[in-house]
């Protein structure tokens, strides 16, 4: 699978991620949905990755984009800092986005750019039957990682990554640094309610499904690799 990405002349995908958090007490699950896309042209080194996250509680949608024209440094833009465009090395920028993008900024880009995660190469994946993801027949590989069960769905014909699923039980405790980061983009009028709610310890099961629709070696219009940040609005500071 890794060689398929490492040797691709161009690559693009449109993907979705659905996180479902199921509390042990039987209360209503919480769902977060994210869409993401990747564009890459190996000949020029141009690259673009972005995601849009939508929550079903508290937060406004969040968008984060990293792009690079040619082989120079990359630029980064995020809705909660809409007035700023940051500069970073592409590898470092993608790695910095890994947490907020639930790993989607790292999994496929790391294979395309030749720094595929060593952890995924050595997790002890074992064959776990077959399935269908997005209408594509797949071979499934499963491993246990940090108390989570992770399954890769790999297209049988093209050896591309089509789906990643994971399931993990958590104690529901969130440290204060992470709470502060999560509250950073929250409108002030909702902050108190959010902080009171998020600090309650509630064990839960986290289930994630990431679906990919990869396209290899199709010419990519250079204009699609560009990004012009939208003009900041007066309420961006509340995000």
C-alpha positions as CSV (number, residue, x, y, z in Angstrom):
1,X,0.0,0.0,0.0
2,X,2.7,2.5,0.9
3,X,4.4,2.1,-2.4
4,X,1.2,3.0,-4.2
5,X,1.2,6.4,-2.5
6,X,5.0,7.0,-2.6
7,X,5.1,6.6,-6.4
8,X,1.9,8.4,-7.3
9,X,2.5,11.2,-9.8
10,X,-0.6,13.1,-8.5
11,X,-3.1,12.4,-5.8
12,X,-6.5,13.7,-4.7
13,X,-9.2,12.7,-2.4
14,X,-12.4,13.8,-0.7
15,X,-12.9,12.2,2.6
16,X,-15.2,12.1,5.6
17,X,-14.7,11.4,9.3
18,X,-17.5,10.6,11.8
19,X,-16.6,10.5,15.5
20,X,-19.3,9.0,17.8
21,X,-19.0,9.2,21.6
22,X,-21.3,6.8,23.4
23,X,-21.4,7.5,27.2
24,X,-21.5,4.4,29.5
25,X,-24.5,5.8,31.3
26,X,-26.7,5.3,28.2
27,X,-27.2,9.0,27.6
28,X,-27.5,10.4,24.1
29,X,-24.3,9.9,22.0
30,X,-22.4,13.0,20.7
31,X,-21.3,13.1,17.0
32,X,-18.7,15.1,15.3
33,X,-18.4,15.2,11.5
34,X,-15.5,16.3,9.5
35,X,-14.8,16.6,5.7
36,X,-11.3,16.8,4.4
37,X,-9.5,16.9,1.0
38,X,-6.0,16.3,-0.2
39,X,-4.3,17.5,-3.5
40,X,-0.8,16.7,-4.5
41,X,1.4,17.1,-7.6
42,X,4.7,15.4,-7.2
43,X,6.3,17.0,-10.3
44,X,6.0,20.5,-8.8
45,X,5.8,19.6,-5.1
46,X,2.6,21.6,-4.8
47,X,0.3,20.4,-2.0
48,X,-3.0,21.3,-0.3
49,X,-4.9,19.7,2.6
50,X,-7.9,21.1,4.4
51,X,-10.6,20.0,6.7
52,X,-13.9,21.3,7.9
53,X,-15.3,20.1,11.2
54,X,-18.9,20.3,12.3
55,X,-20.1,19.6,15.8
56,X,-23.5,18.8,17.0
57,X,-23.0,20.9,20.2
58,X,-21.4,24.1,21.3
59,X,-19.0,24.9,18.5
60,X,-19.3,26.7,15.1
61,X,-17.8,24.9,12.1
62,X,-14.0,25.1,12.0
63,X,-11.9,25.1,8.8
64,X,-8.1,24.6,8.6
65,X,-6.1,24.8,5.4
66,X,-2.4,24.1,4.7
67,X,-1.0,24.7,1.2
68,X,2.3,24.9,-0.7
69,X,3.1,26.2,-4.2
70,X,6.1,24.3,-5.4
71,X,8.8,23.0,-3.0
72,X,9.0,26.0,-0.7
73,X,7.5,26.6,2.7
74,X,3.8,26.0,3.3
75,X,1.1,28.5,4.5
76,X,-1.5,27.7,7.1
77,X,-4.9,29.3,7.8
78,X,-7.5,28.6,10.4
79,X,-11.0,30.1,11.0
80,X,-10.3,30.8,14.7
81,X,-7.3,33.0,13.6
82,X,-8.8,34.2,10.4
83,X,-6.7,37.4,10.3
84,X,-3.4,35.4,10.2
85,X,-1.6,33.2,7.7
86,X,1.2,31.3,9.2
87,X,4.3,29.9,7.5
88,X,5.7,26.5,8.2
89,X,7.6,23.6,6.8
90,X,5.0,21.3,5.2
91,X,5.9,18.2,7.2
92,X,5.8,20.2,10.5
93,X,2.6,21.9,9.6
94,X,0.8,18.7,8.8
95,X,2.1,17.1,12.0
96,X,0.9,20.1,14.0
97,X,-2.6,19.6,12.5
98,X,-2.7,15.9,13.3
99,X,-4.5,16.2,16.6
100,X,-7.3,18.6,15.5
101,X,-7.8,16.8,12.2
102,X,-8.0,13.4,14.0
103,X,-4.9,12.2,12.1
104,X,-6.3,12.9,8.7
105,X,-3.5,15.5,8.0
106,X,-0.9,12.8,8.6
107,X,-2.1,9.4,7.5
108,X,-2.2,9.8,3.7
109,X,0.1,12.8,3.4
110,X,2.8,10.9,5.3
111,X,2.7,8.1,2.6
112,X,2.7,10.6,-0.3
113,X,5.6,12.6,1.1
114,X,7.7,9.6,2.2
115,X,7.5,9.9,6.0
116,X,4.9,7.3,6.5
117,X,4.4,6.7,10.3
118,X,6.7,4.0,11.5
119,X,4.1,3.2,14.1
120,X,1.6,2.0,11.5
121,X,4.3,-0.1,9.9
122,X,4.9,-2.0,13.1
123,X,1.6,-2.2,14.9
124,X,1.2,-5.9,14.3
125,X,-1.7,-5.7,11.8
126,X,-3.2,-9.1,11.0
127,X,-5.6,-10.1,8.3
128,X,-9.2,-9.7,9.4
129,X,-11.3,-10.9,6.5
130,X,-12.9,-8.8,3.8
131,X,-15.5,-6.1,3.5
132,X,-16.8,-3.4,1.2
133,X,-16.1,0.3,1.7
134,X,-17.7,2.9,-0.5
135,X,-18.7,0.1,-2.9
136,X,-15.0,-1.1,-3.2
137,X,-14.1,-4.6,-2.2
138,X,-11.4,-4.4,0.5
139,X,-9.1,-6.6,2.5
140,X,-9.1,-5.7,6.2
141,X,-6.2,-5.5,8.5
142,X,-6.7,-5.1,12.3
143,X,-4.3,-4.2,15.1
144,X,-4.6,-3.2,18.8
145,X,-3.1,0.3,19.4
146,X,-3.1,2.1,22.8
147,X,-6.2,0.1,24.0
148,X,-8.0,0.9,20.7
149,X,-8.9,-1.6,18.0
150,X,-7.9,-0.1,14.6
151,X,-8.9,-1.6,11.2
152,X,-7.5,-0.6,7.8
153,X,-9.7,-1.3,4.8
154,X,-7.5,-1.6,1.7
155,X,-8.8,-1.8,-1.8
156,X,-8.2,-5.3,-3.2
157,X,-7.6,-4.1,-6.8
158,X,-5.7,-0.8,-6.4
159,X,-4.1,-1.3,-2.8
160,X,-5.3,2.1,-1.7
161,X,-6.6,3.0,1.7
162,X,-10.4,3.2,1.6
163,X,-11.4,3.3,5.2
164,X,-10.0,3.4,8.8
165,X,-12.2,2.4,11.7
166,X,-11.4,2.5,15.4
167,X,-13.0,1.8,18.7
168,X,-11.7,2.7,22.2
169,X,-13.1,2.9,25.8
170,X,-12.1,6.1,27.7
171,X,-12.5,7.2,31.2
172,X,-13.8,10.6,30.1
173,X,-11.3,12.7,32.0
174,X,-9.9,15.7,30.1
175,X,-6.9,17.7,31.4
176,X,-7.1,21.4,31.9
177,X,-4.7,22.3,29.1
178,X,-6.9,20.4,26.6
179,X,-10.0,22.1,28.0
180,X,-8.4,25.5,27.6
181,X,-7.5,24.6,24.0
182,X,-11.1,23.4,23.2
183,X,-12.6,26.5,24.8
184,X,-10.4,28.9,22.8
185,X,-12.7,29.1,19.9
186,X,-15.9,29.2,21.9
187,X,-18.2,32.3,22.0
188,X,-18.0,33.9,25.5
189,X,-21.7,33.5,26.1
190,X,-21.4,29.7,25.8
191,X,-18.1,29.3,27.7
192,X,-19.5,28.8,31.2
193,X,-21.9,26.2,30.1
194,X,-19.3,24.4,28.1
195,X,-16.7,24.4,30.9
196,X,-19.2,23.1,33.5
197,X,-20.2,20.3,31.2
198,X,-16.8,19.3,29.9
199,X,-15.2,18.9,33.4
200,X,-17.7,16.2,34.4
201,X,-16.0,12.7,34.3
202,X,-18.0,10.5,32.1
203,X,-16.6,7.2,30.7
204,X,-17.5,6.5,27.1
205,X,-16.8,4.5,24.0
206,X,-15.2,6.5,21.1
207,X,-15.9,5.1,17.6
208,X,-14.4,6.7,14.5
209,X,-14.9,6.0,10.8
210,X,-12.8,7.7,8.2
211,X,-13.6,7.1,4.5
212,X,-11.4,8.0,1.6
213,X,-12.1,8.3,-2.1
214,X,-8.6,8.3,-3.6
215,X,-7.7,9.3,-7.2
216,X,-4.2,8.6,-8.5
217,X,-2.3,10.0,-11.4
218,X,-5.0,12.2,-12.8
219,X,-3.8,15.7,-13.9
220,X,-4.5,18.3,-11.2
221,X,-5.4,21.9,-12.3
222,X,-2.7,24.1,-10.6
223,X,-5.5,26.6,-9.5
224,X,-7.0,23.9,-7.3
225,X,-3.8,23.8,-5.3
226,X,-4.0,27.5,-4.4
227,X,-5.9,29.0,-1.5
228,X,-7.0,32.6,-0.8
229,X,-8.2,33.0,2.8
230,X,-11.7,34.5,3.1
231,X,-11.8,38.0,4.5
232,X,-12.1,38.0,8.3
233,X,-15.5,39.1,9.7
234,X,-16.2,41.1,12.8
235,X,-17.2,38.0,14.8
236,X,-14.1,35.9,13.9
237,X,-12.6,36.8,17.2
238,X,-15.4,34.9,19.0
239,X,-14.6,31.6,17.3
